[in-house]
Amino acid sequence: MDDESINRSHKDNTHCEKRIKILKGISRYIPNQHGAWAMLILPFLFGLAASQGEFIHIPLFVCWFFIYLFSFPVLQWIKTGNRERYRKPVVVYGAILLPFLVSLVWVKPGLIWYGVLLLFFFVANMYYAKMKNERALLNDIAAIILFCSFIYPVIHIGEAGDWRISTKLFLLLVAYFTGTALYVKTIIRERKNIRYYYASILYHLIIVLFAAWIKVFLVIPFLILLLRAIWLPKFELKAKQVGMAEIGFSLMLYVSVLFLYF
């Protein structure tokens, strides 16, 4: 190998090392749970559909978005104990988040009680992070309830929402995302556990009946979700593929609810 080839190889290696370093730095800031983005957005969209949209909903969602981003490095810090890696993301997101929080509570003081509720459920997430058991089903359910509850402050700020419909939509979201948590485990962490697979199918059968009780034609999207729980675990899907697919299934549910309710 001549000197030119050696130099080119050295430059390529240096470039790759720099790129890896940059990606590792970015990963401190960006949550790696692709399916969580659906849980972040869907309750907000359902809340908007069930209430009167106001300008204040924009800063509310921005605040919600940065609460999620802020929680990621906090939980990773607790899980790994690596203060050096996660301190800067916590500070950056905290500095962005604080003025939005103060402004919203100033305009809508009642939101402070929702903040108390968030802290209550976040303590559970912190506990599981400390135990390095974030994938526990109970932790998933606590996070699901936390995410889905966001429909209520959206309704509260809209001031023209139907709370009865909102509660049905909240329960529908919790049922849907809990089923998703079970289904995802049958594809990734519990792929070879046949009991998880049948538990997922049984759960999806139950929520088909639940959806029918809420609105009979909601059976259609939930039957599709049942087929998803039966069929897709038979394929060797990657976590990113599963997460991206869930965004599509969430969109299907959103469109179905819009069509049937509003």
Salt bridges, closest charged atoms under 4 A:
GLU4 OE2 - ARG8 NH2 3.11
GLU84 OE1 - ARG87 NH2 3.45
GLU134 OE1 - LYS79 NZ 3.06
ASP140 OD2 - LYS185 NZ 3.31
GLU159 OE2 - LYS108 NZ 2.36
GLU246 OE1 - ARG228 NH1 2.88
